[in-house]
Amino acid sequence: MKVLAAMSGGVDSAVAAARAVEAGHDVVGVHLALSRMPGTLRTGSRGCCTVEDSNDAWRACDKLGIPYYVWDFSDRFAEDVVQDFVDEYEAGRTPNPCMRCNEKIKFAALLEKALALGFDAVCTGHYAKVLRDESGNPELHRAADWAKDQSYVLGVLTHQQLEHCMFPLAETPSKAEVRAEAEARGLTVANKPDSYDICFIPDGDTRGWLAERIEMKPGDIVDQDGNQLGEHEGAQAFTVGQRKGLRLGRPASDGKPRFVLEIRPKDNKVIVGPEALLAVDELRGIRISWAGVPIPAVLTGEEFDCMVQVRAHGDPVTAKARMERADGSEVLVVQLPEGMRGVAPGQTMVVYQETRVLGQATIDSARSSAWDPASVL
């Protein structure tokens, strides 16, 4: 097969490309340039897609003896990832830019261009599996190494995209083995640290970065009963579950810390309360997509058992889900018998059955039977 290897500049993508070459595929490496302005993406090991990463990707391709190109996706990245991040925070939601990048850039724009150029598949260093059902349809599953499993951030992939995805690290039992293999192959990224955090916020100061792009206005911080406790400098700078940085002038009656329960940009209010009220038992999701052929219950609207995960490194929890359709729109309703703590609108919930990823949705609301937000006017 003719394979396009997405080269991030890290050890995982380098070893994935090496394995694709070793398997006999015709491999071409490509690095995605996501910014035209030096210094707007992080340097060193703290982000991804930096100038250093581009150089590391080139060295890996040179070692593997495969062609190397840099594709400029900066305009798409600015619109589909960075602006989306700003818009979501402005609306009082907490987005996941890595999910949006995988959806819009790495497995939409990249794959679209790859297929147009005659490639059969895109190869990445993600830890996840693509398996086939009895009818030959692709399914997305967790990787062999659950500690490194990245199926959550790939939950946005569609049936058509899975048909053209290749994840050579799927069965690798540990990251240590990947690093050892890279060293044995003479790849200079063998001991390169993993990237983390948001790549387009250079200094890691998300609140300060947002303040330059969103009009922040002072407002009230109130408790779950509507009592004013303090003031904030901008509701959009907060997120559900946050404890630090509230600077409340009045301590709680029980002496325990308060947490952000809800953000209301329209009213310019931040609602806080005890940790116990962070637990929610119902999630309602929009922007739904299915990773492969949907299970029958999705099409019939019947309730089905599943597991739900709302963070890349979070633990999945037992749930029951069903599809609701009304007025031409679809909502994925998820009931959480054991509850889930600190879930914020804007986050992505990925739905599993055993190791299989069924699909994903953006959380539109997270509800608790212990507390009614409507009680705070």
C-alpha positions in Angstrom: 0.0 0.0 0.0 1.0 3.6 -0.5 1.1 5.0 3.0 1.4 8.6 4.3 3.1 8.6 7.7 2.1 11.6 9.8 5.4 12.6 11.5 4.9 14.6 14.7 8.6 14.6 15.5 8.1 12.3 18.4 9.2 8.7 19.1 5.8 7.1 18.6 5.3 8.4 15.0 8.9 7.6 14.1 8.6 4.0 15.2 5.1 3.7 13.6 6.6 4.9 10.3 9.5 2.5 10.6 7.2 -0.4 11.1 5.2 0.6 8.1 8.4 0.6 6.0 9.4 -2.7 7.4 6.0 -4.2 6.5 6.8 -3.4 2.9 4.6 -0.4 2.3 5.5 2.5 0.1 5.8 5.2 2.8 6.1 9.0 2.6 6.6 11.1 5.7 4.8 14.4 6.3 5.0 16.9 9.1 2.1 19.4 9.6 3.1 23.1 10.0 0.3 24.5 12.2 1.6 28.1 12.6 3.5 30.5 10.3 4.6 32.7 13.3 7.7 31.6 15.2 7.1 31.5 19.0 3.3 31.0 18.8 3.6 27.3 19.4 5.6 25.8 22.3 9.2 24.9 22.0 11.0 22.0 23.6 9.0 19.0 24.8 6.0 20.9 26.2 3.9 21.0 23.0 3.7 19.4 19.6 4.3 20.5 16.0 7.1 22.9 16.9 10.2 23.9 14.8 12.2 21.4 16.8 9.6 18.7 16.1 9.9 19.4 12.3 13.6 18.9 12.4 13.2 15.7 14.4 10.7 14.4 11.9 13.1 15.1 9.0 15.9 13.3 10.8 13.7 10.3 11.4 12.6 10.1 7.7 16.2 10.5 6.6 17.2 7.6 8.8 14.3 5.5 7.4 15.2 6.4 3.8 11.7 7.8 3.0 10.7 11.1 1.4 9.8 13.9 3.8 7.5 16.9 3.2 6.0 19.7 5.3 2.4 20.6 4.7 1.1 24.0 5.7 -2.2 23.5 7.5 -1.9 26.7 9.6 -5.0 28.4 8.2 -7.2 25.3 8.9 -5.6 24.9 12.4 -6.3 28.6 13.2 -9.9 28.4 12.2 -10.9 24.9 13.2 -8.9 24.4 16.4 -7.7 27.8 17.8 -10.8 29.8 17.0 -13.1 27.0 18.1 -11.2 26.9 21.4 -11.8 30.7 21.9 -15.5 30.4 20.9 -16.2 27.5 23.2 -14.6 29.3 26.2 -16.5 32.5 25.3 -19.7 30.5 25.5 -18.8 29.2 29.0 -17.7 25.7 27.8 -14.5 23.8 28.3 -13.2 22.4 24.9 -10.6 19.8 24.2 -8.4 21.2 21.4 -6.6 17.9 20.8 -9.9 16.2 20.0 -10.7 19.0 17.6 -7.3 18.8 16.0 -7.6 15.1 15.5 -11.1 15.6 14.0 -10.5 18.6 11.8 -6.8 18.4 10.9 -5.1 15.1 11.4 -8.0 12.9 10.3 -10.0 15.2 8.0 -7.8 17.7 6.2 -4.7 15.4 6.2 -6.6 12.3 5.1 -8.6 14.2 2.5 -5.4 15.5 0.9 -3.7 12.1 1.2 -6.5 10.3 -0.6 -6.6 13.0 -3.3 -2.9 12.4 -3.9 -3.4 8.6 -4.3 -2.4 7.3 -0.8 -4.3 4.3 0.5 -3.8 5.0 4.2 -2.5 7.5 6.8 -0.2 6.0 9.4 0.2 7.6 12.9 1.8 6.8 16.2 -1.4 6.6 18.2 -2.0 3.7 20.5 -5.3 2.3 19.3 -6.5 -0.6 17.2 -8.6 -0.9 14.0 -10.3 -4.3 13.9 -12.9 -5.8 11.5 -16.3 -7.2 12.3 -17.7 -10.3 10.6 -18.9 -8.2 7.7 -15.5 -6.5 7.2 -16.5 -3.2 8.7 -13.8 -1.3 10.7 -14.1 -0.9 14.4 -12.0 1.3 16.7 -10.7 -0.4 19.8 -8.4 0.3 22.8 -4.7 -0.4 22.4 -3.0 -3.4 24.1 -1.3 -1.0 26.6 -4.2 0.6 28.4 -1.8 2.9 30.2 -0.9 4.5 26.8 -4.3 3.9 25.1 -5.3 6.9 23.0 -8.6 5.6 21.6 -10.3 8.4 23.5 -8.8 11.2 21.4 -9.5 9.1 18.3 -13.2 8.8 19.2 -14.1 11.4 16.6 -13.0 9.2 13.7 -15.8 8.1 11.3 -16.4 4.8 9.5 -14.9 6.2 6.3 -11.8 7.6 8.1 -11.2 4.3 9.9 -11.1 2.6 6.5 -7.9 4.5 5.8 -6.2 4.6 9.2 -3.1 2.6 10.2 -1.9 2.4 13.8 1.2 0.2 13.9 1.7 0.6 17.7 -1.7 -1.0 18.4 -0.3 -4.2 20.0 2.8 -2.8 21.6 2.7 -3.7 25.3 4.5 -0.6 26.6 6.1 2.8 25.7 9.4 1.5 27.0 9.4 -1.1 24.2 8.8 1.7 21.6 11.7 3.7 23.0 14.0 0.6 23.0 13.0 -0.1 19.4 13.7 3.5 18.4 17.1 3.3 19.9 17.9 0.0 18.2 16.9 1.6 14.9 19.2 4.5 15.5 16.4 7.1 15.7 17.5 10.2 17.6 14.1 10.7 19.2 14.4 7.5 21.2 14.5 9.3 24.5 12.6 12.5 23.6 10.0 13.4 26.3 6.3 13.1 25.5 4.5 16.3 24.5 1.7 17.6 26.6 -0.5 20.7 27.3 -2.0 23.0 24.7 0.5 23.6 21.9 -0.8 27.1 20.8 -0.5 28.7 24.2 3.3 29.3 24.4 3.7 29.9 28.1 0.9 27.7 29.5 -1.1 30.6 30.8 -4.5 29.7 29.4 -6.4 32.4 31.4 -4.0 35.2 30.3 -4.1 33.9 26.7 -7.9 34.0 26.7 -8.0 37.4 28.2 -6.3 38.8 25.1 -9.0 37.3 22.9 -12.2 37.4 24.9 -13.7 40.5 26.5 -13.6 39.9 30.2 -16.0 41.7 32.5 -16.1 41.7 36.3 -19.0 39.8 37.8 -20.4 38.0 40.7 -19.4 34.7 42.3 -22.4 33.1 44.0 -23.1 29.9 45.9 -25.6 27.3 45.0 -28.3 29.2 46.8 -27.6 32.5 44.9 -25.7 34.2 47.8 -23.0 36.5 46.6 -19.5 35.4 47.9 -17.1 37.5 45.8 -16.3 38.9 42.4 -14.4 37.6 39.4 -12.6 39.3 36.5 -14.2 37.3 33.8 -16.5 34.2 33.9 -15.0 32.7 30.8 -11.6 32.2 32.5 -13.1 29.6 34.9 -14.0 25.9 34.3 -16.3 23.5 36.1 -14.5 21.7 39.0 -11.9 24.5 39.5 -11.0 25.1 43.1 -8.0 27.4 43.0 -8.1 31.1 42.1 -11.6 31.8 43.4 -10.4 34.4 46.0 -13.6 34.3 48.0 -13.9 36.8 50.8 -16.3 34.6 52.8 -15.4 31.1 54.0 -17.9 28.3 53.7 -19.9 27.5 56.9 -18.4 24.0 57.1 -14.9 25.3 56.5 -14.5 23.1 53.4 -13.3 24.5 50.0 -15.7 25.4 47.3 -15.6 24.4 43.6 -16.9 25.9 40.4 -20.3 24.2 39.7 -21.4 26.2 36.7 -20.4 29.1 34.5 -22.9 31.6 33.0 -21.4 33.9 30.6 -24.7 35.6 29.6 -25.3 36.5 33.3 -21.6 36.9 33.9 -21.9 34.7 37.0 -19.7 31.9 38.4 -21.6 29.5 40.6 -19.6 27.7 43.3 -20.5 25.1 46.0 -19.3 22.1 47.9 -17.4 19.2 46.3 -20.3 16.9 46.7 -22.4 18.9 44.2 -19.8 18.3 41.4 -21.1 14.8 40.9 -23.5 14.5 37.9 -25.7 11.6 36.9 -26.9 12.6 33.4 -25.0 13.9 30.4 -26.6 15.2 27.2 -24.3 15.2 24.1 -24.5 17.0 20.7 -22.2 16.9 17.7 -22.4 13.1 17.7 -20.4 10.9 15.5 -20.0 7.1 15.4 -16.7 5.3 15.0 -17.7 2.7 12.5 -21.1 1.2 11.9 -23.4 2.2 14.8 -24.8 -0.6 16.9 -28.5 -1.3 16.3 -29.7 0.4 19.5 -28.4 3.7 18.2 -30.7 3.5 15.2 -33.8 2.3 17.1 -33.4 4.6 20.1 -33.3 1.8 22.6 -31.3 2.1 25.8 -27.9 0.3 25.8 -25.2 -0.5 28.3 -21.9 1.2 27.9 -18.9 2.8 29.5 -18.3 6.5 29.2 -15.0 8.4 29.4 -14.8 12.2 29.5 -11.0 12.8 29.7 -8.1 11.5 27.8 -6.5 10.0 30.9 -9.7 9.5 32.9 -11.3 6.3 34.0 -14.4 5.1 32.1 -17.5 4.7 34.2 -20.6 2.4 33.9 -23.5 4.1 32.0 -26.7 3.6 30.1 -27.2 5.5 26.9 -29.9 6.2 24.4 -30.5 8.5 21.4 -33.2 11.1 21.5 -34.5 12.7 18.3 -36.7 15.7 18.3 -37.3 18.6 15.9 -34.6 17.4 13.5 -31.8 17.3 16.1 -30.2 14.4 17.8 -29.0 14.2 21.5 -27.1 11.4 23.1 -28.5 11.0 26.6 -26.2 9.1 29.1 -27.3 8.1 32.6 -24.5 7.5 35.2 -25.7 5.3 38.0 -22.5 5.8 40.0 -22.2 9.5 39.1 -19.2 11.3 37.7 -17.3 14.3 39.2 -16.6 17.7 37.8 -17.9 17.3 34.2 -18.0 20.5 32.2 -20.1 21.4 29.1 -17.8 21.4 26.1 -15.9 18.3 27.1 -16.0 15.2 24.9 -17.6 12.0 26.1 -16.5 8.9 24.3 -18.7 5.8 24.6 -17.3 2.3 24.8 -18.6 -1.3 24.9 -15.7 -3.3 26.3 -12.7 -2.3 24.3 -14.7 -0.9 21.3 -15.2 2.8 20.8 -18.8 3.3 19.7 -18.6 7.0 19.2 -18.5 10.4 20.8 -20.4 13.5 21.5 -19.7 17.0 22.9 -21.3 17.5 26.3 -24.0 20.1 26.0 -25.2 19.8 29.6 -24.2 17.8 32.8 -27.0 17.4 35.3 -27.2 16.4 38.9 -30.2 15.1 40.8 -28.7 16.6 44.0 -28.8 20.2 42.7 -30.9 22.2 40.3 -29.0 25.0 38.6 -32.3 26.7 37.8 -32.6 27.5 41.5 -29.9 30.1 41.1 -31.4 33.0 39.2 
